[in-house]
């Protein structure tokens, strides 16, 4: 059987931002995916648990985001794993 770990290479892309135009278009992401933790790990937003930071990142909930992961797939292998 052929298997691929889908944890590596995942990215978080911002499709549309309502407030912050300084947000990078694409950043590395983790699986399972969480927009706030992926942004926090890249130091793009402040810690939500400190002070009034949660209100400072409300723009995220108004943004359209997309998680993406590219991987190779061999179409010559059928669903049972044989060629």
C-alpha positions as CSV (number, residue, x, y, z in Angstrom):
1,X,0.0,0.0,0.0
2,X,1.2,3.5,-0.8
3,X,0.6,6.2,1.8
4,X,1.2,9.9,2.0
5,X,1.3,12.0,5.2
6,X,-0.8,15.1,4.5
7,X,0.6,17.1,7.4
8,X,3.5,18.6,5.6
9,X,3.3,21.5,3.1
10,X,-0.1,22.8,4.0
11,X,-0.6,26.5,3.5
12,X,-3.1,29.1,4.5
13,X,-4.0,31.7,1.9
14,X,-6.0,34.8,2.3
15,X,-8.5,35.2,-0.6
16,X,-10.1,38.4,0.5
17,X,-9.3,40.7,3.5
18,X,-11.7,43.4,4.6
19,X,-9.3,45.4,6.8
20,X,-5.7,44.4,6.9
21,X,-3.9,44.8,3.6
22,X,-0.6,44.0,5.2
23,X,-1.5,40.3,5.7
24,X,0.7,38.0,3.6
25,X,-1.2,36.2,0.8
26,X,0.1,32.8,1.9
27,X,1.7,31.4,5.1
28,X,2.6,27.9,6.2
29,X,-0.2,26.1,8.1
30,X,-0.5,23.0,10.3
31,X,-2.9,20.1,10.3
32,X,-5.4,20.2,11.9
33,X,-5.9,23.7,10.6
34,X,-6.9,26.7,12.6
35,X,-6.7,30.2,11.1
36,X,-5.9,32.0,14.4
37,X,-3.2,29.5,15.5
38,X,-1.6,29.5,12.1
39,X,-1.5,33.3,12.1
40,X,-0.2,33.4,15.7
41,X,2.6,30.9,15.0
42,X,3.9,33.3,12.2
43,X,3.7,36.3,14.6
44,X,1.1,37.9,12.3
45,X,-1.5,38.5,15.0
46,X,-1.2,39.2,18.8
47,X,-2.0,36.5,21.4
48,X,-5.8,36.4,21.7
49,X,-5.6,35.7,25.5
50,X,-3.7,38.9,26.4
51,X,-5.3,42.2,27.0
52,X,-7.9,43.3,24.4
53,X,-6.1,41.5,21.5
54,X,-9.2,39.4,20.6
55,X,-11.0,42.6,19.4
56,X,-7.9,43.6,17.4
57,X,-8.2,40.5,15.2
58,X,-11.9,40.5,14.5
59,X,-11.0,41.2,10.8
60,X,-10.1,37.5,10.5
61,X,-13.7,36.4,10.8
62,X,-14.6,38.7,7.9
63,X,-11.8,37.4,5.7
64,X,-12.1,34.6,3.2
65,X,-9.3,32.0,3.6
66,X,-8.3,28.8,1.9
67,X,-6.1,25.9,3.0
68,X,-4.1,24.3,0.3
69,X,-2.0,21.1,0.1
70,X,-0.4,19.8,-3.0
71,X,0.8,16.2,-3.3
72,X,1.7,13.7,-6.0
73,X,-0.9,11.1,-7.0
74,X,-0.2,8.2,-9.3
75,X,-3.3,7.6,-11.3
76,X,-1.8,4.3,-12.5
77,X,-2.5,2.8,-9.1
78,X,-6.0,1.6,-8.5
79,X,-8.0,1.9,-5.3
80,X,-6.6,-1.5,-4.0
81,X,-3.0,-0.3,-4.4
82,X,-2.0,-2.5,-7.2
83,X,-0.8,-1.3,-10.7
